[in-house]
Amino acid sequence: MQRIHAARATVLLALLLLVSQGLARSNASPTSLAYVSFCINVHDFVNVQESADTLLRLIGLFERYEARGDFYLTAQIVQRYLEERPDVIERLIRSDMTISYHIRPPHPAYKGFDRLLADLDPASLVTTLSAYEIYATDLATGELLDARAGGMTLFWETFGAPPSVATIPFETYRSTLLPIWFEMGAQMTVTYHESGTDHEHPYEWRDGLLIRPSDFSITRWPIEPGGESQFWWNMIDTEIARIFEPTNYFKRRIDEWSQDRSPFVTVLIHENNFYRQGATPWTYLFYTDGKKTIPRQPPYDLSAPDASKPRSSEQQEAIWEAYETLIAHASSSHHVVTSVDIVEMAAARQSD
């Protein structure tokens, strides 16, 4: 009889333990399940073939895990794909990926390249920047090519819809460009890249566009608190690579999350980070220095050497493996979303 009572007590304790663990998980789940956005900035028109092959591999990777990526393309790279790799454009259109838009030199709203805008009155500024969203930009001079579509119009013509996000990295011309982009169909913009979301009010708008929420990013972090942050892909083959495993870092940040809502997590990378290292490939076309602090004056040097260097095949595969592990974990344990989903979430919150 004592054995029976002891066995029952053991079973009861085990059941109580399972129940308590289940309650702990259920209590934690509403805020520990993150909204994860995989944002890929695409801009390497110097190495078009490698850029294109990387996008094809990324699309396949997201589809394998039934997830979606948010591809932020420049008008320059869209034009190069149309000319040299139309298969990438066709693959993007057939896929369920999200297409977004960002600007890079020599767009005149980019810092250091605004010589055409500096002395314009407000009305002329709107007219000029609107034109840059209709016509193509001459990469050598920064001036308009009115025989060819460019800017957001190129996205409309190529993909049959406006980009979900339109973003400019500098504040000076945002107040002029954001309303233009809103009128042309964009729904979201970026005012901070890796973190900055208000814990109490994650959905904020500017000039009609939702500001992309991001509580933290899986992009770069320091070796120790207070140190200089390092991009994880640049540390992948170092002696301290374990500190820069993105999935482990993601899990740690989730464990540290203490707010009463789910976090928005942004996973940022450039397509060239998978296959090149060092400076951005097109740096010397538009700048005289590798750190992009001294812009060239037009005409720009389109024959300048690539400022980056290739990664070894071992480095590349290590980055791909780490990135895939992060996609696999996020898609199985959290909510992988793109800007399209977040806009719908924000709209639903407004209607409540």
Secondary structure by P-SEA (a helix, b strand, c coil): caaaaaaaaaaaaaaaaaaaaaaaaaaacccccccccbbbbbccccaaaaaaaaaaaaaaaaaaacbbbbbbccaaaaaaaacccaaaaaaaaaccbbbbbbcccccccccccccccccccaaaaaaaaaaaacbbbcccccccccccccaaaaaaaaccccccbbbbcccccccccaaaaaaaccccccccccccccccccccccccccccccccccccccccccccccccccccccccccccaaaaaaaaaaaaccccbbbbbbbcccccccccccccccccccccccccccccccccccccccccccccaaaaaaaaaaaaaaaaaaaacbbbbcaaaaaaaaaaaaac
